[in-house]
Amino acid sequence: MNKCLTRLVLTTVFLFGLTLSSSSAEAQIFGADDEDLKKIYFELKKFNAHLAEVKNQVLDEIHQQNKILQLFRQEQANLKEGLADMEKFEQNIGSIKAVLTTDLIPALRNENNKTRQSMLGEIEKLKFSQNRLEGKLDELLRKMGFEKLESWDIYK
């Protein structure tokens, strides 16, 4: 776009230059005097100044668009990097989930079952010991002359 604008400006300046150089010959043919040529020259200078102003405005716009494009490309690169990080994170979560479901949770479940069975076995032993001790206590109390132990409410 910049090259097109430069070509346009150069072509316009060239054509105006041709117009000015041949204007004295044309002025004689068409009957223009020096004052008319000065007016034409003045208008051409104004036109060239306006073209230069337009060129600068277009170049400023191009510069701003290039900055925006550069920022866009940087943000695009940042997004790609962020997406790559998210994919790695998702893979890590998948790996952790696999370890949990295939290794850790079954191991904990197995350990829990072993502990439960062990505790149930201990509870059964304690119940057996309690019953045996209650029987011995009842026997001892009968020997001492007490009839029924339930009336004392020591087990409630």
N, C-alpha and C positions, 0 to 999 in steps of 0.2 A: 504494500500500500504506500509505503514511503517512497519507493522508486517511481511509482505512477505519479505521485504528487510532484516530485522533482522534475520529471519529464514534462508534466503539464506546465509548470512554472517556466522551465527553460524554453519550451516551445512558444509560450506566450511572449516571453521577453524577446526571443528571436524574431517573431512575427512583428512585434512592435518596433524592433530595431530596423527591420526591413521597411516598415511603413515610414519611419522617420527619415531614413536615408533617401527614400524615393519620394518623400513628401514635397521637396522643393521642385522636383520635376513635375509631379502631379499638380502641385499648386499652380504652376505656370499653365498647365493644360486646362485645369478646371477653374482657374481664375481665383485661387485662394491667395491671400496676401500674408505677410509675415505675422500679422496679429492673429489670423486664423491658425497659422502653424503653431504659434506660441500657445494658443488655447488647446489645440490638439496635444501638443507636447505636455502641457500642464495636466490635462486629463489623463494622459498615458502615465505620467508620474504618479498621480493619485491612484490609478488603477494598479500600478506595480506595487505601491505601498500597501494597498488593500490586499493584493495577492500575497505579499510577504506576511501580512498579519494573519490571513487565513492559513497560510503554510505553517506559521508558528502555532496557531490554535490546533491544527490537525496533528502536528508533531507532539504537542502537549497531550492531546487525547491518546495518541498512540503510546506515549510514554506511560500514561496512567493505566492504559489497558495492559501494557506489558507488566507493570507492577502487580495489577490484579491477577493476571495469568500466573505470574511467579508465585504469588501467595496461594492461589488455587492449587498449583502443582505441589507446593510445600504441604498444604493441608491434605491433599490426596496421598502424598507419601506418608504423612502422619496417620491417616486412616488405614492405609495398607499395613503399617507397622502395628497399629492397634488391633486390627483384625487378626494378624499373625499371632499376637500375644493372646488374644481371646481363644484362638484355635488351640494354642499350646495349653492354655488353662483348661479348656474343655477336655483335651486329651488327658491331662493330669487328673481331672475329676473322674474321667472314665477309668483310668488306672487305679485310682484310690477306691472307686466303687467296686472294681473287679477284685481287688485285694480284700475289701471288706466282705463281699458276698462269698468269695471262694475260700478265704483263709481265716480271717479274724472272727467273723460271726459264727461260723461252724465250730471253731475252736472254743469260743466263749460258751456256746450252747453245750458243747461236750463237757467243758469244765463245770458248767452250772449243773448239768445232770449228775456228774460224779459227786459234786458237793451235796446236792440234794439227796442222792442215795446214801451218802455217808452220814448226813445229818439224820435221815430217817432211820438208818441202822442204829445210830447213837440214841435216838428217841426210843426205839424199841428196847434197847438194852436198859435205858433208864426206867421205862415202864416195868420191865421185868424185875429190875432191882427194887423199884418202889413196891410192886406187888409182894415180892418176897419179904421186904422189910416190914410191910404192913401185916403180913401173915405172922412173922416172928413177933411183932409188937402185940398183935391180938393174943397170941399164945402166951406171951409173957404177962400180959394184963390179966388173962384168965387165971393163970397160976397165982397171981397176986390177989385174985378175988373180984376182979371187975368183970361184969357180964358182957356188955356190948360197947365197943369203942365208938360206934356211929352216934351214940347219944351225946358224945362230947363235942361233936362238930369240929374236930380238928382238921378234917380233910376238905372242909368247904371253904 
